[in-house]
Amino acid sequence: MKPTIIIEYCPKCNWMMRAAYMAQELLTTFTDDVNGVTLKPSEVSGRYTISVGEETLFDRKRDGHFPEIKELKQAVRDKVNPGKSLGHSDRHTL
């Protein structure tokens, strides 16, 4: 069974557009690897988390920042399809 990615965001902080953008990027990259991406408005102020199944990959408060798309795609890939090439997102910058 393919996993579902959940992006929980604070609607009071106006983070829905950020969550939607990240969902779009993940769905484009992992079309065949995931069941879908769910956007979940949080009841907790300031929350922004990204989970795959029961594992939280990113937590804005824990990690101290929002994930960059490249960083997010690598973390999701490592969880859902470790052998998948991410093309330019796998290249290291100098």
N, C-alpha and C positions, 0 to 999 in steps of 0.2 A: 504494500500500500504506500502510495506517495505521501510525503508529509505536507502539512499546511504551514505556511509562514504566517505568523501573527505580528502585526505592527500595532502596538498600543501607544496611543498618543494623547497628549493633553489638549482637549479642544479649547480650553480657556486661554492657552498659550498660543493659539492659532497655528498649531503644528500639523493640521490636516493636509495642507498642500505638500509639505515635506514628506509626510507619510505616503501620500498618493504618488509622488514622484518616485520614491524608493520602491513602492509596490510595482509601479510600471517597469522600472529597471529590472527588478527581480523576475517579473513575469516574462519579460522579453528574453532574458538570459537563461532562465530555467524552465522554459515552457514544457519540456518533456520530463522534467525531474521533480516537479511539485504538483500537488493537487490544486493549489491556489494560494493567494495571499489575502488574508483577512485584515481589514482596517478596523480597529476597536477603539472607540473613544474611551478614555480612562476616566474613572471617577476620582482619581488621585491627581491633584494638581502637580504639574511639572514632570509627569511621567512620560517617558519615551523609551519603550523597550521593543526589541525585535527578537522573536522566539521561533524556533523550529521544533515542533512537538513540545516536549516538556523542558527543553534546554533554552535558556536565555542567552542569545549570542551577544546582544548589546543592551546595555542599560545606561542611559545618559548620565544618571547620577553616579552609578558605580564607576563608569569609565571616564567620566569627567568631560565628555564631548559627544557630539553626534558623530556617527560613523561616516567616513567618506564612502562614496559608492564603491570604489575599488576595494576598500577594506571589507565592506559589507558583502560584496560578491564573493570574495575569497573565503570569508567565514561560512557563508551559505554553501558554497561549492564543497568545502571541506566536510560539511555535514551531510549533504544530500547526494553528492556525486564526486568523490575525491579524485577520480581520474579525468574529470572534464577540464579541457583547456579553456581558459578565459581570454585567450588572445592577448590583446594589448593590456588587459587588466592584470595579466601575470607578469608582465615585464617590470623589472625594477628600475626605478628612476635614480639618477646619479645625484 
